[in-house]
Amino acid sequence: MQAHYFQHVPFEGLGAIERWLIKAGYSISCTRFYDSGNLPPIDDIDFLVVMGGPMSVNDESEHPWLVKEKAFIKNAITAGKPVLGICLGAQLIADAMGGKVFPNPVKEIGWFPVAAVVSETDGGFQFPKETSVFHWHGETFSLPEGAVRLAQSKGCANQAFQMGRNVMGLQFHLETTQTSAQAIVENCKDELVEGQYIQTIEEILSVPVERYASINGLMEKVLEYLHGNGK
């Protein structure tokens, strides 16, 4: 089995996702859009993961590769591949499938709770009633046609969604490890201004190790769900 991931900046990699993919028996390849941006034949991949990044999905003039990335994501979804999008990745899925991406009323940066939206879809993924997760975003999206909302927060209505049983978008980061949290803080600390849902560097980095174990465990459940429902 071949897992492929899209990476948009050097400091936002797979994090805890890599550990699960290796354990599940996947070989892993990557398109780094900040480098060559080469795309694989879609038939060669069995699982697509689309990572985060500080750019907007609407920045096609500044980042022309966004056009081919969105087209690839849409084709992968149409082909029935398991597809997971995280933060920017979720916004890319939404955009590729007909939704809109726009500024959220507030930025969410740091550790804040999300609440599950009870899915009426038979076999839909169920998040915990409420759980504290890691955020770093200023934009949000409208749900594409056929998408089911799975989670929300006080600061952002659409925190997670699924399309069918093989596609999921997460506005928040369950893959974050202590190392990757440090990396994003170092590279994006200029965004840590005063705000209702913006924590300080100290607040972000001082959470206990158990917090990372909790979100990484939930990430594994998401991956297992998608893996089990792909064609």
Phi and psi in degrees as a GROMACS rama.xvg file:
@    title "Ramachandran Plot"
@    xaxis  label "Phi"
@    yaxis  label "Psi"
@TYPE xy
-118.722  119.571  GLN-2
-101.39  137.125  ALA-3
-127.268  139.986  HIS-4
-129.405  149.574  TYR-5
-99.7477  124.524  PHE-6
-118.621  133.322  GLN-7
-106.352  -25.0494  HIS-8
-142.802  152.644  VAL-9
-61.3185  -26.7613  PRO-10
-94.4475  7.8784  PHE-11
-124.905  84.2983  GLU-12
-99.3481  -161.474  GLY-13
-69.0172  -26.8591  LEU-14
57.6451  -132.984  GLY-15
-69.4228  -13.5876  ALA-16
-63.3407  -36.9126  ILE-17
-58.2186  -42.9634  GLU-18
-59.8649  -43.6074  ARG-19
-67.8791  -42.6014  TRP-20
-60.4104  -43.7222  LEU-21
-63.9212  -44.7172  ILE-22
-62.1354  -34.514  LYS-23
-79.8648  -5.40284  ALA-24
96.9884  14.0559  GLY-25
-84.9164  142.049  TYR-26
-83.6794  150.37  SER-27
-123.29  131.364  ILE-28
-130.029  168.798  SER-29
-147.729  141.767  CYS-30
-105.467  120.424  THR-31
-104.282  102.615  ARG-32
-69.2605  -18.3596  PHE-33
-81.8987  -2.98767  TYR-34
-119.74  -109.994  ASP-35
-82.7888  -36.1155  SER-36
72.3309  21.1215  GLY-37
-71.4647  135.132  ASN-38
-104.142  142.185  LEU-39
-81.8319  162.693  PRO-40
-60.4622  133.356  PRO-41
-62.8246  -28.9099  ILE-42
-70.8296  -14.1486  ASP-43
-85.2749  -8.64051  ASP-44
-112.8  149.823  ILE-45
-114.38  -11.8413  ASP-46
-155.855  129.462  PHE-47
-116.632  129.22  LEU-48
-119.935  127.53  VAL-49
-113.223  114.963  VAL-50
-85.509  -176.81  MET-51
-89.1806  -175.851  GLY-52
172.081  160.034  GLY-53
-79.8531  -12.1409  PRO-54
-79.1191  168.223  MET-55
-99.237  149.885  SER-56
-64.0521  -17.5012  VAL-57
-86.8585  -0.510833  ASN-58
-88.4939  46.8513  ASP-59
-67.8229  -30.3152  GLU-60
-68.9968  -35.7235  SER-61
-81.2393  -33.3944  GLU-62
-128.249  82.0357  HIS-63
-59.8271  -23.1335  PRO-64
-65.481  -15.7519  TRP-65
-59.694  -32.038  LEU-66
-63.8119  -50.1298  VAL-67
-72.3513  -28.5039  LYS-68
-65.8324  -45.8314  GLU-69
-61.7228  -41.0214  LYS-70
-63.1928  -40.7968  ALA-71
-64.7483  -44.0122  PHE-72
-59.6508  -46.0778  ILE-73
-61.2217  -42.0939  LYS-74
-65.8032  -38.4078  ASN-75
-64.2351  -41.5646  ALA-76
-65.9664  -44.6602  ILE-77
-61.1314  -33.7432  THR-78
-78.4268  -3.20219  ALA-79
82.7948  16.4697  GLY-80
-73.1191  146.669  LYS-81
-64.5443  128.708  PRO-82
-133.43  128.074  VAL-83
-121.777  128.305  LEU-84
-117.915  136.382  GLY-85
-121.01  122.011  ILE-86
57.6041  -108.005  CYS-87
-53.2894  -38.0064  LEU-88
-61.1895  -39.199  GLY-89
-66.0137  -39.7519  ALA-90
-66.4019  -35.4018  GLN-91
-65.9761  -40.7555  LEU-92
-61.9997  -47.4592  ILE-93
-57.5653  -47.2595  ALA-94
-64.0292  -45.8855  ASP-95
-61.7456  -28.8011  ALA-96
-101.458  13.1818  MET-97
106.983  -0.977677  GLY-98
-81.865  177.563  GLY-99
-118.857  145.248  LYS-100
-116.414  133.264  VAL-101
-155.969  165.994  PHE-102
-62.1607  135.981  PRO-103
-77.1563  151.966  ASN-104
-55.1577  -31.1661  PRO-105
-136.317  153.881  VAL-106
-84.2726  145.853  LYS-107
-119.479  113.665  GLU-108
-137.215  114.674  ILE-109
125.978  -159.238  GLY-110
-100.539  110.431  TRP-111
-139.155  152.851  PHE-112
-76.532  148.307  PRO-113
-119.641  149.129  VAL-114
-114.744  140.54  ALA-115
-68.8929  142.972  ALA-116
-103.492  119.126  VAL-117
-62.8822  121.955  VAL-118
-84.9757  131.996  SER-119
-91.1684  0.203374  GLU-120
-80.9096  124.948  THR-121
-60.7496  124.947  ASP-122
82.6918  7.09399  GLY-123
-69.4126  154.981  GLY-124
-71.7544  140.114  PHE-125
-116.299  117.661  GLN-126
-80.7747  161.141  PHE-127
-58.4285  155.697  PRO-128
-51.8358  -44.3767  LYS-129
-154.395  137.884  GLU-130
-151.927  145.206  THR-131
-85.3633  125.846  SER-132
-131.06  171.421  VAL-133
-96.009  129.677  PHE-134
-120.369  151.226  HIS-135
-160.565  81.1544  TRP-136
-153.387  154.105  HIS-137
-123.427  -7.49465  GLY-138
-115.559  165.983  GLU-139
-141.881  -170.052  THR-140
-151.629  158.395  PHE-141
-89.6005  151.339  SER-142
-75.162  133.859  LEU-143
-65.3347  160.555  PRO-144
-58.7577  130.906  GLU-145
89.8673  -6.20674  GLY-146
-81.2062  148.965  ALA-147
-116.837  124.156  VAL-148
-72.9436  135.716  ARG-149
-114.631  -24.1928  LEU-150
-154.517  155.417  ALA-151
-146.436  166.852  GLN-152
-139.191  171.843  SER-153
-64.4387  -28.5464  LYS-154
-93.9643  -14.6997  GLY-155
-153.903  123.239  CYS-156
-70.8219  -41.4084  ALA-157
-104.563  92.8325  ASN-158
-97.4261  -25.3987  GLN-159
-158.035  146.938  ALA-160
-150.94  162.347  PHE-161
-133.691  153.654  GLN-162
-124.97  116.835  MET-163
62.9397  -146.471  GLY-164
-114.56  2.78598  ARG-165
-119.481  4.21553  ASN-166
-130.623  131.054  VAL-167
-142.984  139.655  MET-168
-119.71  131.036  GLY-169
-119.067  121.334  LEU-170
-71.9231  -23.1819  GLN-171
-103.682  176.169  PHE-172
-113.471  107.806  HIS-173
-94.7323  -10.9943  LEU-174
-85.1763  -6.91376  GLU-175
-64.6456  134.028  THR-176
-114.901  172.65  THR-177
-58.0269  -39.3136  GLN-178
-66.332  -45.1065  THR-179
-73.068  -30.043  SER-180
-64.3775  -43.016  ALA-181
-61.5558  -40.3053  GLN-182
-65.8326  -43.6889  ALA-183
-71.0096  -33.9066  ILE-184
-63.6353  -44.192  VAL-185
-63.6361  -35.6615  GLU-186
-91.1829  -20.6916  ASN-187
-127.285  21.8072  CYS-188
-65.3774  -16.6101  LYS-189
-66.8534  -16.6751  ASP-190
-82.7102  -8.08436  GLU-191
-84.1128  68.0053  LEU-192
-98.135  170.946  VAL-193
-65.9285  132.082  GLU-194
-167.105  158.846  GLY-195
-59.985  -37.2646  GLN-196
-121.722  40.1466  TYR-197
-125.487  118.207  ILE-198
-89.6708  167.171  GLN-199
-83.1973  166.911  THR-200
-55.8401  -43.5218  ILE-201
-62.7229  -42.7678  GLU-202
-65.0208  -38.9365  GLU-203
-67.2068  -44.1129  ILE-204
-92.0521  -5.79917  LEU-205
-95.8359  5.61333  SER-206
-68.4688  149.721  VAL-207
-66.874  156.034  PRO-208
-59.1138  -28.0348  VAL-209
-62.2  -27.072  GLU-210
-66.0218  -41.8109  ARG-211
-65.6577  -41.1101  TYR-212
-60.9326  -37.0442  ALA-213
-65.7201  -49.9019  SER-214
-70.9291  -33.6769  ILE-215
-66.5151  -35.5244  ASN-216
-64.381  -38.973  GLY-217
-68.6354  -35.6771  LEU-218
-59.7942  -41.3836  MET-219
-61.6612  -38.0905  GLU-220
-65.8134  -39.227  LYS-221
-62.3038  -47.2665  VAL-222
-63.3665  -41.6339  LEU-223
-62.8705  -39.3868  GLU-224
-62.7324  -48.8877  TYR-225
-66.7094  -41.9139  LEU-226
-58.6157  -40.8027  HIS-227
-75.6737  -15.996  GLY-228
-111.532  4.35521  ASN-229
-79.3629  160.484  GLY-230
